[in-house]
Amino acid sequence: MSQATLEQKAAIEETPERGRAFGRHYLPFAYPALLITAAVIVFPWMFTIYMSLHDWKIGQQREFVGLANFVKLATDGRFHEAIWHTLYFTVLAVVLPVIFGTIAALIFNERFPLRGFLRAVFILPMMATPVAVALVWTMMFHPQLGVLNYLLSLVGIPPQLWVYEPSTVIPSLVLVEVWHWTPLVMLIVLGGLAALPTEPYESAKIDGASAWQMFRHITLPLIMPFLLVAIVIRTIDALKAFDTIYVITQGGPGTASETLNIYLYLNAFSFYNIGYASAVTIVFFVLIVLLSMMLLYLRQKAKWS
């Protein structure tokens, strides 16, 4: 064995030890980040768990009740209704932007005059803050003065109550979400379309495939990982939606649009029941984690081509 080979072997054997020494040398630089993480994430969650085990109302003495708050949630009809509203809102607020965002991405992926300008116009809603969007749509939803009913009258459709009717309030709120966040899905899918290879399409055209067949068997499977990314982002965002719903309806009419976020807020800051609101927070967090893990699992199962 040559001298050079022996030196290379010795260097390889020393590499793990040198790596560990390097890690020990720079580990103290990670301590501030760990402390900040513990301060802003770990401690608040531990304190939330602590509060959920108490009957704690603002201005009153707290009392340890164990799992009583969680047992109460199991029989709380308003809480169950809030879960249903949250899931109903989330499904619509994810599926519709994904469908419309994908269609928009397919359109804007083609070459036509003023494509760049129209892309910029299309993503403008995403730039606005949710509260500003909610205030504008609140005026548009007005039964007498709103522009939506005026537009419906132009085509002979009678005026609607929109967010003032229990049966239409959540679809109306979803309309706001679709207008606000479809551009985000479009940008994600558009990035996927820009990365697609051209060879499969050329072969498909030679074989006489139609536009729908190329989309169904080539485009859709190739952009599926991007679609799953968009679905994960939109699901998490829709589950924690609060500002738009609260500004427009405050959970009304009655409790028809009261999602878990609204129910949590009302318990904590209107009813001042901090212990019960903390229990709602924990259940809501578990729900978000489970849904996120399921979506991330599906995302990992998707194959990049």
Buried (B, 14 or more C-beta within 10 A) or exposed (E): EEEEEEEEEEEEEEEEEEEEEEEEEEEEEEEEEEEEEEEEEEEEEEEBEBBBBBBBBEEEEBEEBEEBBBEBBEEBEEBEBBBEBBBBBBEBBBBBBBEBBBBBBBBBBEEEEEEEEBBEEBBEBBEEEBEEBBBBBBEBBBBEEBEBBEEBEEEEEEEBBBBBBBEBBBBBBBBBBBBBBBBBBBBBBBEBBEEBEEEBBEEBEEEEBEEEEBBEEBBEEBBBBBBBBBBBBBBBBBBBBBBBBBBBBBBBBEBBBBBBBBBBBBBBEEEEBBBBBBBBBBBBEEBBEEBBEEBEEEBEEBEEE
